[in-house]
Amino acid sequence: MSRTFEVTIDSAPAELMSKAKKVAQEHGATILGDNYSGALSASGVEGGYEVIGSTVFITITKKPFFVPWGTVEKKVMDFFHTRCV
């Protein structure tokens, strides 16, 4: 089962993804792709992203069974709202 989360951004996709890739690498995560779509993985969580206008759609396709979806959502939102601004 997968879930998609939406994050509204205020910056240009190129600026956001540049910062996101750097922050991800610093924390042992991976973001591969361009400014508009790609794949991401961290700590057993895998998925992809797509940027449409001022919204980033993050679809998580795999997570450890013992990690609740609420925890995954919180981490995704924290990453994009706190660490990538």
Secondary structure as the mmCIF struct_conf table of DSSP 4:
data_model
#
loop_
_struct_conf.conf_type_id
_struct_conf.id
_struct_conf.beg_label_comp_id
_struct_conf.beg_label_asym_id
_struct_conf.beg_label_seq_id
_struct_conf.end_label_comp_id
_struct_conf.end_label_asym_id
_struct_conf.end_label_seq_id
STRN STRN1 ARG A 3 THR A 8
BEND BEND1 ASP A 10 SER A 11
HELX_RH_AL_P HELX_RH_AL_P1 PRO A 13 GLU A 26
TURN_TY1_P TURN_TY1_P1 HIS A 27 GLY A 28
STRN STRN2 THR A 30 GLY A 33
BEND BEND2 ASN A 35 TYR A 36
STRN STRN3 SER A 37 ALA A 42
TURN_TY1_P TURN_TY1_P2 SER A 43 GLY A 44
STRN STRN4 VAL A 45 ILE A 52
TURN_TY1_P TURN_TY1_P3 GLY A 53 SER A 54
STRN STRN5 THR A 55 LYS A 62
TURN_TY1_P TURN_TY1_P4 PHE A 65 PHE A 66
BEND BEND3 VAL A 67 VAL A 67
HELX_RH_AL_P HELX_RH_AL_P2 TRP A 69 ASP A 78
HELX_RH_PI_P HELX_RH_PI_P1 PHE A 79 ARG A 83
#
